[in-house]
């Protein structure tokens, strides 16, 4: 995490995995894909 200009920034992967999501990267579209573990 980084604190800058009185804001806290955290990586999407860190937050998503903390809440039980699987995080993958779609190279073809340059997007992050979040899937719940229940799917």
PyMOL Python script that loads the backbone (N, CA, C, O; Angstrom):
from pymol import cmd

cmd.read_pdbstr("""\
ATOM      1  N   UNK A   1       0.832  -1.175   0.000  1.00  0.00           N
ATOM      2  CA  UNK A   1       0.000   0.000   0.000  1.00  0.00           C
ATOM      3  C   UNK A   1       0.878   1.239   0.000  1.00  0.00           C
ATOM      4  O   UNK A   1       2.016   1.225   0.469  1.00  0.00           O
ATOM      5  N   UNK A   2       0.314   2.305  -0.538  1.00  0.00           N
ATOM      6  CA  UNK A   2       1.015   3.580  -0.628  1.00  0.00           C
ATOM      7  C   UNK A   2       0.085   4.666  -0.127  1.00  0.00           C
ATOM      8  O   UNK A   2      -1.103   4.672  -0.447  1.00  0.00           O
ATOM      9  N   UNK A   3       0.618   5.575   0.650  1.00  0.00           N
ATOM     10  CA  UNK A   3      -0.152   6.742   1.083  1.00  0.00           C
ATOM     11  C   UNK A   3       0.442   7.953   0.381  1.00  0.00           C
ATOM     12  O   UNK A   3       1.630   8.243   0.522  1.00  0.00           O
ATOM     13  N   UNK A   4      -0.397   8.660  -0.379  1.00  0.00           N
ATOM     14  CA  UNK A   4       0.042   9.831  -1.123  1.00  0.00           C
ATOM     15  C   UNK A   4      -1.078  10.858  -1.124  1.00  0.00           C
ATOM     16  O   UNK A   4      -2.231  10.524  -1.398  1.00  0.00           O
ATOM     17  N   UNK A   5      -0.747  12.088  -0.824  1.00  0.00           N
ATOM     18  CA  UNK A   5      -1.738  13.175  -0.814  1.00  0.00           C
ATOM     19  C   UNK A   5      -2.948  12.833   0.043  1.00  0.00           C
ATOM     20  O   UNK A   5      -4.088  13.080  -0.352  1.00  0.00           O
ATOM     21  N   UNK A   6      -2.695  12.262   1.222  1.00  0.00           N
ATOM     22  CA  UNK A   6      -3.750  11.893   2.176  1.00  0.00           C
ATOM     23  C   UNK A   6      -4.718  10.847   1.633  1.00  0.00           C
ATOM     24  O   UNK A   6      -5.864  10.776   2.075  1.00  0.00           O
ATOM     25  N   UNK A   7      -4.271  10.044   0.687  1.00  0.00           N
ATOM     26  CA  UNK A   7      -5.071   8.938   0.151  1.00  0.00           C
ATOM     27  C   UNK A   7      -4.261   7.659   0.273  1.00  0.00           C
ATOM     28  O   UNK A   7      -3.035   7.677   0.170  1.00  0.00           O
ATOM     29  N   UNK A   8      -4.957   6.546   0.494  1.00  0.00           N
ATOM     30  CA  UNK A   8      -4.293   5.250   0.588  1.00  0.00           C
ATOM     31  C   UNK A   8      -4.603   4.460  -0.674  1.00  0.00           C
ATOM     32  O   UNK A   8      -5.763   4.299  -1.052  1.00  0.00           O
ATOM     33  N   UNK A   9      -3.555   3.974  -1.315  1.00  0.00           N
ATOM     34  CA  UNK A   9      -3.695   3.177  -2.524  1.00  0.00           C
ATOM     35  C   UNK A   9      -3.265   1.745  -2.225  1.00  0.00           C
ATOM     36  O   UNK A   9      -2.233   1.519  -1.593  1.00  0.00           O
ATOM     37  N   UNK A  10      -4.057   0.787  -2.679  1.00  0.00           N
ATOM     38  CA  UNK A  10      -3.728  -0.628  -2.513  1.00  0.00           C
ATOM     39  C   UNK A  10      -3.955  -1.323  -3.854  1.00  0.00           C
ATOM     40  O   UNK A  10      -4.786  -0.888  -4.652  1.00  0.00           O
ATOM     41  N   UNK A  11      -3.225  -2.388  -4.094  1.00  0.00           N
ATOM     42  CA  UNK A  11      -3.382  -3.080  -5.369  1.00  0.00           C
ATOM     43  C   UNK A  11      -4.730  -3.790  -5.447  1.00  0.00           C
ATOM     44  O   UNK A  11      -5.262  -4.258  -4.440  1.00  0.00           O
ATOM     45  N   UNK A  12      -5.261  -3.859  -6.639  1.00  0.00           N
ATOM     46  CA  UNK A  12      -6.536  -4.551  -6.859  1.00  0.00           C
ATOM     47  C   UNK A  12      -6.406  -6.009  -6.448  1.00  0.00           C
ATOM     48  O   UNK A  12      -7.310  -6.561  -5.821  1.00  0.00           O
ATOM     49  N   UNK A  13      -5.286  -6.637  -6.798  1.00  0.00           N
ATOM     50  CA  UNK A  13      -5.085  -8.049  -6.463  1.00  0.00           C
ATOM     51  C   UNK A  13      -5.159  -8.263  -4.958  1.00  0.00           C
ATOM     52  O   UNK A  13      -5.843  -9.175  -4.494  1.00  0.00           O
ATOM     53  N   UNK A  14      -4.469  -7.442  -4.202  1.00  0.00           N
ATOM     54  CA  UNK A  14      -4.440  -7.575  -2.742  1.00  0.00           C
ATOM     55  C   UNK A  14      -5.850  -7.484  -2.155  1.00  0.00           C
ATOM     56  O   UNK A  14      -6.246  -8.334  -1.358  1.00  0.00           O
ATOM     57  N   UNK A  15      -6.598  -6.468  -2.542  1.00  0.00           N
ATOM     58  CA  UNK A  15      -7.949  -6.290  -2.002  1.00  0.00           C
ATOM     59  C   UNK A  15      -8.898  -7.394  -2.465  1.00  0.00           C
ATOM     60  O   UNK A  15      -9.667  -7.928  -1.666  1.00  0.00           O
ATOM     61  N   UNK A  16      -8.847  -7.734  -3.742  1.00  0.00           N
ATOM     62  CA  UNK A  16      -9.757  -8.756  -4.265  1.00  0.00           C
ATOM     63  C   UNK A  16      -9.508 -10.113  -3.621  1.00  0.00           C
ATOM     64  O   UNK A  16     -10.453 -10.795  -3.225  1.00  0.00           O
ATOM     65  N   UNK A  17      -8.240 -10.508  -3.512  1.00  0.00           N
ATOM     66  CA  UNK A  17      -7.935 -11.798  -2.908  1.00  0.00           C
ATOM     67  C   UNK A  17      -8.277 -11.815  -1.423  1.00  0.00           C
ATOM     68  O   UNK A  17      -8.634 -12.865  -0.889  1.00  0.00           O
ATOM     69  N   UNK A  18      -8.175 -10.689  -0.757  1.00  0.00           N
ATOM     70  CA  UNK A  18      -8.544 -10.602   0.658  1.00  0.00           C
ATOM     71  C   UNK A  18     -10.040 -10.860   0.852  1.00  0.00           C
ATOM     72  O   UNK A  18     -10.465 -11.336   1.905  1.00  0.00           O
ATOM     73  N   UNK A  19     -10.834 -10.538  -0.178  1.00  0.00           N
ATOM     74  CA  UNK A  19     -12.279 -10.768  -0.099  1.00  0.00           C
ATOM     75  C   UNK A  19     -12.717 -12.035  -0.817  1.00  0.00           C
ATOM     76  O   UNK A  19     -13.909 -12.238  -1.045  1.00  0.00           O
ATOM     77  N   UNK A  20     -11.754 -12.897  -1.179  1.00  0.00           N
ATOM     78  CA  UNK A  20     -12.093 -14.208  -1.727  1.00  0.00           C
ATOM     79  C   UNK A  20     -12.267 -14.275  -3.230  1.00  0.00           C
ATOM     80  O   UNK A  20     -12.829 -15.249  -3.733  1.00  0.00           O
ATOM     81  N   UNK A  21     -11.808 -13.280  -3.964  1.00  0.00           N
ATOM     82  CA  UNK A  21     -11.920 -13.301  -5.414  1.00  0.00           C
ATOM     83  C   UNK A  21     -10.672 -13.889  -6.046  1.00  0.00           C
ATOM     84  O   UNK A  21      -9.572 -13.749  -5.510  1.00  0.00           O
ATOM     85  N   UNK A  22     -10.843 -14.548  -7.188  1.00  0.00           N
ATOM     86  CA  UNK A  22      -9.719 -15.025  -7.979  1.00  0.00           C
ATOM     87  C   UNK A  22      -9.399 -13.921  -8.989  1.00  0.00           C
ATOM     88  O   UNK A  22     -10.294 -13.408  -9.661  1.00  0.00           O
ATOM     89  N   UNK A  23      -8.126 -13.563  -9.089  1.00  0.00           N
ATOM     90  CA  UNK A  23      -7.711 -12.464  -9.955  1.00  0.00           C
ATOM     91  C   UNK A  23      -6.877 -13.017 -11.104  1.00  0.00           C
ATOM     92  O   UNK A  23      -5.892 -13.721 -10.882  1.00  0.00           O
ATOM     93  N   UNK A  24      -7.276 -12.697 -12.329  1.00  0.00           N
ATOM     94  CA  UNK A  24      -6.511 -13.098 -13.503  1.00  0.00           C
ATOM     95  C   UNK A  24      -6.344 -11.897 -14.431  1.00  0.00           C
ATOM     96  O   UNK A  24      -7.043 -10.891 -14.304  1.00  0.00           O
ATOM     97  N   UNK A  25      -5.407 -12.026 -15.362  1.00  0.00           N
ATOM     98  CA  UNK A  25      -5.127 -10.970 -16.325  1.00  0.00           C
ATOM     99  C   UNK A  25      -5.478 -11.472 -17.708  1.00  0.00           C
ATOM    100  O   UNK A  25      -5.037 -12.551 -18.103  1.00  0.00           O
ATOM    101  N   UNK A  26      -6.270 -10.702 -18.458  1.00  0.00           N
ATOM    102  CA  UNK A  26      -6.622 -11.045 -19.835  1.00  0.00           C
ATOM    103  C   UNK A  26      -5.696 -10.253 -20.754  1.00  0.00           C
ATOM    104  O   UNK A  26      -5.897  -9.058 -20.973  1.00  0.00           O
ATOM    105  N   UNK A  27      -4.681 -10.928 -21.287  1.00  0.00           N
ATOM    106  CA  UNK A  27      -3.675 -10.267 -22.115  1.00  0.00           C
ATOM    107  C   UNK A  27      -4.284  -9.677 -23.383  1.00  0.00           C
ATOM    108  O   UNK A  27      -3.873  -8.605 -23.828  1.00  0.00           O
ATOM    109  N   UNK A  28      -5.258 -10.367 -23.965  1.00  0.00           N
ATOM    110  CA  UNK A  28      -5.848  -9.928 -25.234  1.00  0.00           C
ATOM    111  C   UNK A  28      -6.528  -8.570 -25.116  1.00  0.00           C
ATOM    112  O   UNK A  28      -6.481  -7.762 -26.044  1.00  0.00           O
ATOM    113  N   UNK A  29      -7.166  -8.319 -23.961  1.00  0.00           N
ATOM    114  CA  UNK A  29      -7.894  -7.058 -23.784  1.00  0.00           C
ATOM    115  C   UNK A  29      -7.246  -6.133 -22.759  1.00  0.00           C
ATOM    116  O   UNK A  29      -7.758  -5.047 -22.487  1.00  0.00           O
ATOM    117  N   UNK A  30      -6.112  -6.566 -22.188  1.00  0.00           N
ATOM    118  CA  UNK A  30      -5.406  -5.782 -21.162  1.00  0.00           C
ATOM    119  C   UNK A  30      -6.331  -5.384 -20.016  1.00  0.00           C
ATOM    120  O   UNK A  30      -6.399  -4.217 -19.629  1.00  0.00           O
ATOM    121  N   UNK A  31      -7.040  -6.376 -19.482  1.00  0.00           N
ATOM    122  CA  UNK A  31      -7.951  -6.110 -18.368  1.00  0.00           C
ATOM    123  C   UNK A  31      -7.733  -7.115 -17.241  1.00  0.00           C
ATOM    124  O   UNK A  31      -7.275  -8.238 -17.454  1.00  0.00           O
ATOM    125  N   UNK A  32      -8.073  -6.674 -16.048  1.00  0.00           N
ATOM    126  CA  UNK A  32      -8.056  -7.542 -14.875  1.00  0.00           C
ATOM    127  C   UNK A  32      -9.428  -8.181 -14.776  1.00  0.00           C
ATOM    128  O   UNK A  32     -10.446  -7.509 -14.945  1.00  0.00           O
ATOM    129  N   UNK A  33      -9.456  -9.487 -14.501  1.00  0.00           N
ATOM    130  CA  UNK A  33     -10.719 -10.215 -14.381  1.00  0.00           C
ATOM    131  C   UNK A  33     -10.835 -10.712 -12.943  1.00  0.00           C
ATOM    132  O   UNK A  33      -9.935 -11.378 -12.432  1.00  0.00           O
ATOM    133  N   UNK A  34     -11.956 -10.379 -12.294  1.00  0.00           N
ATOM    134  CA  UNK A  34     -12.229 -10.809 -10.922  1.00  0.00           C
ATOM    135  C   UNK A  34     -13.377 -11.798 -10.953  1.00  0.00           C
ATOM    136  O   UNK A  34     -14.434 -11.520 -11.521  1.00  0.00           O
ATOM    137  N   UNK A  35     -13.164 -12.972 -10.330  1.00  0.00           N
ATOM    138  CA  UNK A  35     -14.211 -13.990 -10.245  1.00  0.00           C
ATOM    139  C   UNK A  35     -14.357 -14.408  -8.795  1.00  0.00           C
ATOM    140  O   UNK A  35     -13.372 -14.640  -8.094  1.00  0.00           O
ATOM    141  N   UNK A  36     -15.614 -14.500  -8.356  1.00  0.00           N
ATOM    142  CA  UNK A  36     -15.831 -14.974  -6.992  1.00  0.00           C
ATOM    143  C   UNK A  36     -15.538 -16.466  -6.951  1.00  0.00           C
ATOM    144  O   UNK A  36     -15.715 -17.165  -7.949  1.00  0.00           O
ATOM    145  N   UNK A  37     -15.098 -16.947  -5.817  1.00  0.00           N
ATOM    146  CA  UNK A  37     -14.756 -18.359  -5.677  1.00  0.00           C
ATOM    147  C   UNK A  37     -15.985 -19.254  -5.753  1.00  0.00           C
ATOM    148  O   UNK A  37     -15.842 -20.461  -5.945  1.00  0.00           O
ATOM    149  N   UNK A  38     -17.191 -18.700  -5.608  1.00  0.00           N
ATOM    150  CA  UNK A  38     -18.418 -19.494  -5.634  1.00  0.00           C
ATOM    151  C   UNK A  38     -18.904 -19.754  -7.041  1.00  0.00           C
ATOM    152  O   UNK A  38     -19.834 -20.539  -7.228  1.00  0.00           O
ATOM    153  N   UNK A  39     -18.306 -19.120  -8.041  1.00  0.00           N
ATOM    154  CA  UNK A  39     -18.751 -19.309  -9.429  1.00  0.00           C
ATOM    155  C   UNK A  39     -18.235 -20.617  -9.981  1.00  0.00           C
ATOM    156  O   UNK A  39     -18.506 -20.950 -11.134  1.00  0.00           O
TER     157      UNK A  39
END
""", "prot")
cmd.dss("prot")
cmd.show_as("cartoon", "prot")
cmd.util.cbc("prot")
cmd.orient("prot")
